[in-house]
Amino acid sequence: MENTLARRVVAEFIGTFLLLVAAGHVFSTAGILRLYPNGTNAAATLGVINGVDKTAEALAVGITLAVMVVLFGAISGGHFNPMVSLAAMLFRGLTPAEFASYAVAQIAGGIGGVITAQYIRSGLPNGIVVGKAGMGNTWDYVSEFIATLALVAAVHGTIRAGRANLVPLALGGWVVVSVASLPQGFGNTAIAVANFFTGKAAPNFGSIALFIGVEIVAALGAWVVVSYLYPEDKSAPAATYTTF
């Protein structure tokens, strides 16, 4: 399979986007501290003045990077950083034109990831809202879409790349990231549905149906992305692995 420049650029964009979705809450919460420099309860709830949560942030970002390299490394090299791509050009691993394409995709993916993370987390505790007011519920569904798409792509992209032995790393790693970084990061219909029955109020079946619909669309999106990036299936016969 030829890894065309178009496929490589798409891989770099998606990988950088998801990396910044995982890391973007750092930027979102920084805005809260600027608005509330004395450290309010809301800021404490967000974890921005609790040093322990720096470890969680580091793990979320580091694990995301590892998962993205597992998923996309065989296509683009898994740079997700213009400086890594610059070094690759200097080592003659990329032409100047390829470097420029990588850098544009990485910067665009980074900007998109940060903006998405900020809006996903726009519904903050104690009525404090940053970004688009009143969009918290809507962006819960957006975060569920991202969690599901990335989870399905991580599993099947890794398999189609001929790396089925790394599926547990990719799958488990992304679950850690989605739980840590996304307000609604189930990526699993059984968990999402069960969650609606854990509260004191009766479950909202309209919301359940919408969540399931979002997850179905995300799974279809993952199928499209993985099919495009890995048109050649390098996986072993299904009977030779039992990873999930």
C-alpha positions in Angstrom: 0.0 0.0 0.0 1.3 3.4 -1.0 1.0 6.0 1.8 0.1 8.9 -0.4 0.8 12.5 0.8 -3.0 13.0 1.1 -3.3 10.0 3.5 -0.3 11.1 5.5 -1.7 14.7 5.8 -5.1 13.4 7.0 -3.4 11.2 9.5 -1.3 14.1 10.9 -4.4 16.3 11.1 -6.6 13.7 12.9 -3.8 12.7 15.3 -2.9 16.3 16.2 -6.6 17.2 16.5 -7.2 14.4 19.0 -4.0 15.1 20.9 -5.2 18.7 21.4 -8.7 17.6 22.3 -7.1 15.6 25.2 -4.8 18.5 26.1 -7.2 21.3 25.4 -8.8 21.4 28.8 -5.6 23.0 30.0 -6.3 26.0 27.8 -10.0 26.1 28.8 -9.3 26.0 32.5 -6.5 28.6 32.1 -9.2 31.0 31.0 -11.2 30.4 34.2 -8.2 31.3 36.3 -7.8 34.6 34.4 -11.5 35.3 35.1 -11.2 34.2 38.7 -7.6 34.8 39.8 -8.3 34.3 43.5 -9.1 30.6 42.9 -12.8 30.0 43.2 -14.6 26.8 44.1 -15.4 26.4 40.4 -11.7 26.6 39.5 -11.0 24.1 42.3 -13.7 21.8 41.0 -12.1 21.9 37.5 -8.8 20.8 39.1 -6.7 23.7 37.9 -5.4 24.6 41.3 -4.9 21.0 42.4 -1.4 20.0 41.6 -2.3 16.3 41.7 -4.4 16.8 38.6 -1.3 17.8 36.6 -0.4 14.1 36.7 -3.8 13.2 35.2 -3.3 15.9 32.5 0.2 14.5 31.7 -1.1 10.9 31.5 -4.1 11.9 29.3 -1.8 13.8 26.8 1.0 11.2 26.9 -1.4 8.2 26.4 -3.2 10.0 23.6 0.2 10.6 21.9 1.0 6.9 22.3 -2.3 5.8 20.9 -2.0 8.2 17.9 1.5 6.9 17.1 0.2 3.3 17.3 -2.7 4.2 15.0 -1.1 6.5 12.5 2.6 5.9 12.8 2.6 3.4 10.0 1.0 6.0 7.7 2.6 9.3 8.4 5.3 8.6 10.9 3.2 9.9 13.8 4.8 13.3 14.1 1.9 15.5 15.2 4.4 18.3 15.8 5.8 20.7 13.2 9.2 20.6 14.8 9.4 16.8 14.6 8.5 17.2 10.9 11.1 19.9 10.4 13.8 17.6 11.8 12.5 14.9 9.5 13.0 17.2 6.5 16.5 18.1 7.7 17.3 14.4 7.9 15.8 14.1 4.4 12.9 12.0 5.5 10.5 14.6 4.1 10.8 17.0 1.1 10.2 20.7 1.8 6.8 20.4 0.1 5.9 17.4 2.3 7.1 19.3 5.4 4.9 22.3 4.5 1.9 20.0 4.1 2.5 18.3 7.4 2.9 21.6 9.2 -0.3 23.1 7.8 -2.2 19.9 8.8 -0.7 19.8 12.3 -1.4 23.5 13.0 -4.9 23.2 11.6 -5.6 20.1 13.7 -4.2 21.7 16.8 -6.4 24.8 16.4 -9.4 22.7 15.8 -8.7 20.4 18.7 -8.3 23.3 21.2 -11.4 25.0 20.0 -13.4 21.8 20.2 -12.1 21.1 23.7 -13.0 24.6 24.9 -16.6 24.3 23.6 -17.0 20.7 24.9 -16.1 22.0 28.3 -18.2 25.2 28.0 -20.7 24.0 30.6 -18.8 24.5 33.8 -19.7 24.1 37.5 -21.7 26.6 39.5 -23.2 28.2 36.4 -19.9 29.6 35.1 -19.8 29.3 31.3 -16.9 29.9 29.0 -17.5 30.0 25.3 -21.0 29.5 23.9 -23.4 29.8 26.8 -26.0 27.1 27.0 -24.3 24.6 24.7 -23.2 22.2 27.4 -25.7 19.5 26.6 -25.1 19.7 22.8 -21.4 19.4 23.3 -21.8 16.4 25.5 -23.0 14.6 22.3 -20.1 16.0 20.4 -17.7 14.6 23.0 -19.4 11.3 22.8 -19.0 11.3 19.0 -15.3 12.0 19.3 -14.9 9.3 22.0 -16.7 6.7 20.0 -15.0 7.5 16.6 -11.5 7.5 18.1 -12.2 4.3 20.0 -13.5 2.4 17.0 -10.7 3.8 14.8 -8.1 2.9 17.3 -9.2 -0.7 17.4 -9.8 -1.4 13.7 -7.1 0.9 12.4 -4.6 -0.9 14.5 -5.9 -4.3 13.3 -5.8 -3.3 9.6 -2.3 -2.0 10.0 -1.3 -5.5 11.0 -0.7 -4.6 14.6 -3.5 -6.6 16.3 -1.1 -7.3 19.2 -1.2 -3.6 20.0 -5.0 -3.3 20.2 -5.1 -3.6 24.0 -2.7 -0.6 24.2 -4.7 1.5 21.7 -8.1 0.5 23.2 -7.2 0.8 26.8 -5.1 4.0 26.3 -8.0 5.8 24.5 -10.4 4.8 27.2 -8.2 6.4 29.8 -8.0 9.5 27.7 -11.7 9.8 27.0 -12.6 9.3 30.7 -10.0 11.8 31.8 -10.5 14.5 29.1 -14.1 14.3 27.8 -17.3 15.1 29.8 -19.1 12.3 28.1 -16.5 9.9 26.9 -18.3 6.5 27.0 -17.6 5.3 23.4 -19.7 2.2 24.3 -23.4 2.0 23.9 -23.9 -0.4 26.8 -22.2 2.0 29.2 -23.9 5.0 27.8 -27.4 3.4 28.1 -26.6 2.1 31.6 -25.5 5.6 32.7 -29.0 6.9 32.1 -30.4 4.5 34.7 -27.9 5.5 37.5 -29.6 8.8 38.5 -32.6 9.4 40.8 -34.7 10.8 37.9 -36.4 8.6 35.3 -34.2 8.1 32.3 -34.8 10.4 29.3 -35.4 7.9 26.4 -35.1 10.7 23.9 -31.6 11.4 25.1 -30.8 7.7 25.1 -31.9 7.4 21.5 -29.8 10.4 20.5 -26.7 9.0 22.2 -27.1 5.7 20.4 -27.6 7.6 17.1 -24.5 9.7 17.7 -22.5 6.5 18.5 -23.7 4.8 15.3 -22.8 7.8 13.2 -19.3 7.9 14.9 -18.8 4.2 14.2 -19.7 4.8 10.5 -17.3 7.7 10.5 -14.5 5.6 11.9 -15.1 3.0 9.3 -14.8 5.7 6.6 -11.6 7.1 8.1 -9.9 3.7 8.6 -11.0 2.4 5.2 -9.4 5.5 3.6 -6.2 5.5 5.6 -5.8 1.7 5.4 -7.2 0.6 2.1 -5.1 -2.6 2.3 -6.1 -4.9 5.2 -2.9 -6.3 6.7 -4.6 -8.0 9.6 -4.2 -11.6 10.4 -7.2 -14.0 10.1 -9.7 -13.3 12.8 -9.1 -16.7 14.4 -5.5 -15.9 15.2 -6.1 -13.1 17.7 -8.5 -12.6 20.6 -7.7 -9.1 21.8 -11.2 -7.7 22.5 
